[in-house]
Amino acid sequence: MERPQPDSMPQDLSEALKEATKELHTQAENAEFMKNFQKGQVTRESFKLVMASLYHIYVALEEEIERNKENAVYAPLYFPEELHRRAALEEDMAFWYGPDWQEAIPYTAATRSYVRRLHEVGCMEPELLVAHAYTRYLGDLSGGQVLKKIAQKALDLPSSGEGLAFFTFPNIASATKFKQLYRARMNTLEMSPKVRQRAIEEAKTAFLLNIQLFEELQGLLTQDTAGQSSSTTPRLRRQEGGGVQESTPTKTPRGKPQLNIASQSLLLRWVLTFSFLVATVAVGLYAI
Ligand code: HEM
């Protein structure tokens, strides 16, 4: 039987996904938004913002899971009672945004990109849905539990868990054991090598979509602080309706820096001044 080489991809899908997304996991943890969160520098404003994005993301993810629950490419991972977050997020939205939360919550460009990709996958490439479910649910059962405690303390929330339903999994007695079961189920999925490779790439995309979201949210919060506004919400809504660019991330999210028009014209002025000086000196020398 063929055995994996030391630095080749692991045989089990669960191991392969963990390995392939390791670097991106570190990148996600180190996103400024997440770093601030881990330091306890989370405000009600930033928390509401990220929770609203998660609401939109889980609505889309779980809609696609329901669509594919009987499809063999996803069925072994269907754990609605244990995992699904939509109802919990609806509770949290009502807590944070009040009874009219449906109209009040922001829907940012990066959130839209994420949602769009989830629908594309669910409708057109359901064999990749595992990558998105893995990225979110195993993440929520891991680092998510640390974040819950930080938020509870930083935002001075009641220990009853109000406002933090998203982080609470009442039907999972042991997160560690459940994650083991989930990984075992992932490893039962029948996949051709090609599909497996695409699933691995999709898990990277899922991480990038999360990173892109954190970067966007941090930008919106920073912009708002700089603008001295007392609340981000009106500004965010303007952003939302303002057709902010949407994009599915590529594996190189930051392109080469390009000179903008202002720096190009400054450069041109320097070149012209320099040429003029050279010409003047040359004419002077010639005259001598
Ligand atoms: C401050 C941010 C984060 C912290 C502190 C954190 C922490 C952790 C820790 C300690 C584990 C290992 C748990 C274990 O081995 O059982 C873990 C696993 C995981 N995290 Fe995170 N995480 C963070 C952000 C994220 C984000 C943003 C995502 C993706 C959306 C994510 C996705 C995952 C996944 C999928 C796993 C499971 C890996 C596996 O066992 O295959 N994490 N995280």
Residues whose N, C-alpha, C, O or C-beta is under 5 A from the ligand:
A	BS01	HEM	S14 K18 A28 E29 M34 Q38 Y134 T135 L138 G139 S142 G143 N210
